[in-house]
Amino acid sequence: MANFKQHFLTASGASGVVSSGLLSLEYFTSEQAILGFVLGTIGGILPDLDSNHSKPLKMARDIMAITFAFIIMYYKAKGYSLIEMGILWITIFSFIKYGIFSMFTKITIHRGMFHSIPAALISGLVFVNIFYYFLGFSAMLAWVYSFFIFLGYMIHLALDEFVSLNLMGDYIKRSFGTALKLYDKNNLITSSIVYVAMIGLFFLAPHSFEFNEMLTSDIIYKDIFNILLPQGEWFKDIF
């Protein structure tokens, strides 16, 4: 499977391309594009959240806890004093690092159902509900941001499968097929729980009409083609 550096660079690169495209199409503001990029990069690390043997991944969990604590604080602490903001940040950070992340490392098996397509869908659905119900984002923005999480997650899984193939030789690593899977044949009970959770989160999530329309509309793809090259002078008004 791929290492931390490969996952980080690939997810950040893909997230940067997508967020830049949405910025050029004026679907995103600069601030929203930055947050989308950050969320996509984090999504690319999430599948290894259950690993407790890698120093880079331990550091990544700390970075994710810090990042999410600041994101939540920024959206929930408007009008608070500095002391209140500090207390809120410490509380959120501690809950994520010592609560959520510690729980994952104890109850999950690395490359089990956490490395699967349903888990990628659950990650997006968890965050769309957090963004909409807890942070107060619009349904459209909540779905777009959660798509970045899902995108990074899927890139991680696809990269794991890709490095399992020896394209220059004549063999396939034993890890092939353990990432882009729909269920864990060694643990059908856990697989069933994951599917139940996925269905429940989907029905809890806000409506996705605008997001679906954006993905299926011909207009957005025509607009993408139009922004590939500048319409006129290159780098106009850069200075």
Secondary structure as UniProt FT lines:
FT   HELIX           4..24
FT   TURN            25..26
FT   HELIX           30..43
FT   TURN            44..45
FT   HELIX           46..48
FT   TURN            49..50
FT   HELIX           55..76
FT   TURN            78..79
FT   HELIX           82..94
FT   HELIX           95..101
FT   HELIX           102..107
FT   TURN            110..111
FT   TURN            113..114
FT   HELIX           117..129
FT   HELIX           130..134
FT   HELIX           139..163
FT   TURN            167..168
FT   TURN            174..177
FT   TURN            185..186
FT   HELIX           188..204
FT   HELIX           209..216
FT   HELIX           218..226
FT   TURN            234..237
//
